[in-house]
């Protein structure tokens, strides 16, 4: 089991948006989907594109480099060319803090 680390406050990432954060030396894409927070590894498994800069539609994010699509809630690939999913990190809200377990 990892350690939870504060990466943002609840008001910093609006619904439908993402932000690049760092926790435990890892680059993490933090997403707000309808008020719920999800954290994925920021690196697309196809060619390393930055998922925090991707196009968000509902609970899917499309890599801005080559169009691979991932489920924000699970990290699973929804559309190639990515060969595999990305790591999903557990998140929680403590007061106004958004924390990610790394």
Steps between C-alpha positions, in 0.01 A plus 500: 500500500630840402483838664237766428641837398320831445511601134232772476205661673147416392437833322820493290378247242153568361270225370608393153858620551840345572817621665853365507611433858798328658490257789775273621716596202230391252336716232124452548203627301228602746147508351170631632208302354169642621651595837687172554880495479705239315877475461679327213861468402556801274692304235311339211614140448527552123772766464502681833252779426388720793149388598445808720503700174256264328144558380243403766153381409289355780722248676742453208826676422658502155877529476590823319783336303351202315138465614516202735206517738483392864222456754572758771325288765702182438807589290400238240554556127181592317658562159844415353778561415588462870594134565394499867333707767663745738531480877200623697589648839248499787377848597315639797374833628605609850333828587578711192814303407515259208742220588650229280646173624845426357 
